[in-house]
Amino acid sequence: MIISFVVKQKLRSLLLVSTLPIVIVVLWEIAGRLGLTNSYLLPSPSAIWLAAVELWERGHLQRHLVVSVSRVLTGFSVSASLALSLATLHHGLPVVRRIMSVPMEAIRVVPPLAMVPVLILWLGIGEASKLAIIVLASFFPIYLSARTALASTDTRLLEMAKTLRLSRIEQTWFIVIPSAMPGLLTGLRLGFGYAWRALVGAEMIAAAAGLGYLIIDSEELARTDRIFVGIFAIAATGLLLDAIFLRVLPKDNRSGMLKGVF
């Protein structure tokens, strides 16, 4: 009976979050069939589905997906490593943080896409420039969240650590980091979201594959249906990857539309 109740709850949650998207798709399809929308500017869901099936059968969609996910995971790994290391360093050495504060703030307020011409000059049009954009887009959400989380450690725990005569490294490893873990995971989730959103901009730099390239290439070929395939593929993959982060996050830190479903 308990299993049946849990299944019913999951189905009810799934129905709740999927009702509005289904209604939008149905109304969109009806409007297209009645000629209320321009089929070129806004293809019907059925036309987009047929384009997606065509790309899938030819293997193009899978190839673009693999390339994009690989780029984002690589760039995000670099960004997370740098951001967490620097946040830990700045937490332990406030003097270093103050010295680096002005340059870092200057970099933070500059949009990553504004750096594209310089990145091309410095790194060329290969993978390095694309990864640099992803790193720039995702670094600061992770860094700022990590710095805030590390600074919010309960002072009573730190006093206890002093009473136990723990070294600075032991305090960081056994008290500060475990206490900050929920904030660190939330920052990683936000950073990954920014990395995924920067994907299209990164793949506009002379890419030969990827979902961003699929969108740009389809625009040049006047294939609006394929443009929407790329957009929906980015949305669906982003939701799936975000759901994985929701699985990792502590329950108290979970939020958003997918909470009830996953």
C-alpha positions in Angstrom: 0.0 0.0 0.0 2.9 2.4 0.8 4.4 1.7 -2.6 1.1 2.4 -4.3 0.7 5.7 -2.4 4.2 6.8 -3.4 3.5 5.9 -7.1 0.3 7.9 -7.0 2.1 10.8 -5.5 4.8 10.7 -8.2 2.1 10.4 -11.0 0.2 13.3 -9.5 3.3 15.5 -9.3 4.3 14.5 -12.9 0.8 15.4 -14.1 0.9 18.7 -12.3 4.1 19.9 -13.9 3.4 18.6 -17.3 -0.2 20.0 -17.7 0.8 23.5 -18.8 3.5 22.3 -21.4 1.0 19.9 -22.9 -1.7 22.5 -23.2 0.8 24.9 -24.8 1.9 22.3 -27.3 -1.7 21.3 -28.2 -2.8 25.0 -28.7 0.4 25.6 -30.7 -0.3 22.7 -33.0 -4.0 23.7 -33.5 -2.9 27.3 -34.3 -0.5 25.9 -36.9 -3.0 23.6 -38.5 -5.6 26.4 -38.7 -3.1 28.7 -40.4 -3.1 31.2 -37.5 0.7 31.2 -37.3 3.4 31.6 -40.0 4.7 28.1 -40.6 8.2 29.5 -41.5 8.5 31.8 -38.5 6.9 29.4 -36.1 6.7 25.8 -37.3 4.1 23.5 -35.7 5.2 21.0 -33.0 4.6 18.2 -35.5 6.9 19.8 -38.0 9.6 20.2 -35.4 9.2 16.6 -34.3 9.6 15.4 -37.9 12.8 17.5 -38.2 14.1 16.0 -35.0 13.4 12.5 -36.1 15.2 13.2 -39.4 18.2 14.5 -37.6 18.2 11.6 -35.2 17.9 8.9 -37.9 20.9 10.5 -39.7 22.9 10.6 -36.5 23.4 14.3 -36.6 21.4 15.2 -33.4 23.3 12.6 -31.3 26.6 13.9 -32.6 25.8 17.5 -31.7 24.5 16.5 -28.3 27.7 14.6 -27.4 29.9 17.4 -28.6 28.0 20.0 -26.6 27.7 18.0 -23.4 31.4 17.2 -23.6 32.4 20.8 -24.0 30.2 22.0 -21.2 31.4 19.2 -18.8 35.0 20.0 -19.6 34.6 23.8 -19.2 32.6 23.3 -16.1 35.2 21.0 -14.5 37.9 23.6 -15.1 35.7 26.4 -13.8 34.6 24.5 -10.7 38.2 23.5 -9.9 39.5 27.1 -10.2 36.5 28.7 -8.4 36.5 26.3 -5.4 40.3 26.4 -5.0 40.4 30.2 -5.2 37.4 30.6 -2.8 39.2 28.3 -0.3 42.4 30.3 -0.6 40.6 33.6 -0.2 38.7 32.3 2.9 41.9 31.2 4.5 43.9 34.3 3.5 41.7 37.4 3.5 44.8 39.5 2.5 45.1 37.7 -0.8 41.3 38.2 -1.4 41.7 42.0 -0.8 44.6 42.2 -3.2 42.8 40.4 -6.0 39.4 42.0 -5.3 39.6 44.8 -7.9 40.8 42.8 -10.9 38.3 40.0 -10.1 35.4 42.4 -9.8 36.4 44.0 -13.1 36.4 40.6 -14.8 33.1 39.7 -13.2 31.2 42.6 -14.6 32.4 42.1 -18.2 30.0 39.9 -20.2 31.9 36.7 -21.5 30.7 37.4 -25.1 32.4 40.8 -25.0 35.7 38.8 -24.6 35.1 36.8 -27.8 37.3 38.9 -30.1 40.2 38.9 -27.6 39.8 35.2 -26.9 40.0 34.4 -30.7 43.2 36.5 -30.9 44.7 34.8 -27.9 43.5 31.2 -28.3 42.5 30.9 -31.9 39.2 29.4 -33.1 39.7 25.9 -31.7 38.3 24.4 -28.6 40.3 26.6 -26.2 38.3 29.7 -27.0 35.0 27.9 -26.6 36.0 26.5 -23.2 37.2 29.9 -22.1 33.8 31.4 -22.6 32.2 28.5 -20.6 34.7 29.0 -17.8 34.1 32.8 -17.7 30.4 32.3 -17.6 30.3 29.8 -14.8 33.3 30.8 -12.6 31.8 33.6 -10.6 28.5 31.9 -9.5 30.5 29.0 -8.1 33.2 31.3 -6.6 30.8 33.7 -4.9 28.6 30.9 -3.6 31.6 29.0 -2.2 33.0 32.1 -0.6 29.7 32.9 1.1 29.2 29.3 2.2 32.7 29.0 3.7 32.2 32.3 5.6 28.9 31.2 7.1 30.3 28.4 9.2 28.7 28.3 12.7 31.0 30.2 15.1 30.2 27.6 17.8 31.8 24.9 15.8 34.9 27.0 15.2 35.1 27.6 19.0 34.9 23.9 19.6 37.7 23.3 17.1 39.9 25.7 19.0 39.0 24.0 22.2 40.1 20.7 20.6 43.3 22.4 19.4 42.7 21.6 15.8 45.0 23.1 13.2 43.8 25.5 10.6 43.9 22.7 7.9 42.0 20.3 10.2 39.4 23.0 10.9 38.9 23.6 7.2 38.8 19.9 6.3 36.6 18.6 9.2 34.4 21.6 10.1 34.3 24.4 7.5 34.0 22.3 4.3 31.3 19.9 5.7 29.4 22.8 7.1 29.6 24.7 3.8 28.7 21.7 1.6 25.0 22.6 0.9 26.1 26.1 -0.3 28.9 24.6 -2.3 26.6 22.2 -4.1 24.1 25.0 -4.8 26.8 27.1 -6.2 27.9 24.3 -8.5 24.4 23.9 -9.7 24.1 27.6 -10.5 27.5 27.5 -12.2 26.5 24.6 -14.4 23.4 26.4 -15.4 25.4 29.4 -16.5 27.9 27.1 -18.3 25.0 25.5 -20.2 23.5 28.8 -21.1 26.8 30.0 -22.5 27.0 27.0 -24.8 25.4 28.7 -27.8 27.7 31.7 -27.6 30.7 29.4 -27.2 29.7 27.3 -30.3 29.2 30.4 -32.4 33.0 30.7 -32.6 33.7 28.8 -35.8 32.4 25.5 -34.5 31.8 22.5 -36.7 29.5 20.6 -34.3 27.4 21.1 -31.2 23.8 22.3 -30.5 24.8 25.9 -30.9 26.3 25.1 -34.3 23.2 23.3 -35.3 21.1 26.4 -34.5 23.4 28.7 -36.4 23.8 26.4 -39.4 20.0 25.9 -39.5 19.5 29.6 -39.6 21.8 30.0 -42.6 19.9 27.2 -44.3 16.5 28.9 -43.4 15.4 25.7 -41.6 13.4 27.2 -38.7 12.2 23.7 -37.7 15.7 22.6 -37.1 16.4 25.8 -35.1 13.6 24.8 -32.7 15.0 21.3 -32.6 18.3 22.7 -31.3 16.5 25.0 -28.8 14.4 22.2 -27.4 17.4 19.9 -27.3 19.3 22.5 -25.2 16.3 22.9 -22.9 15.7 19.1 -22.5 19.3 18.3 -21.9 19.7 21.2 -19.4 16.6 20.1 -17.5 18.0 16.5 -17.3 21.4 17.6 -16.1 19.8 20.0 -13.6 17.8 17.1 -12.3 21.0 15.2 -11.6 22.2 18.1 -9.4 18.8 18.1 -7.6 19.5 14.4 -6.8 22.9 15.4 -5.2 21.7 18.5 -3.3 20.5 18.0 0.3 16.7 18.0 0.5 16.6 21.4 2.3 18.4 23.0 -0.7 16.2 21.5 -3.4 14.0 24.0 -5.2 12.4 24.6 -8.6 10.0 23.0 -10.9 11.6 19.6 -11.0 11.5 19.1 -7.2 8.2 17.3 -7.2 9.0 15.1 -10.2 12.6 13.9 -9.4 
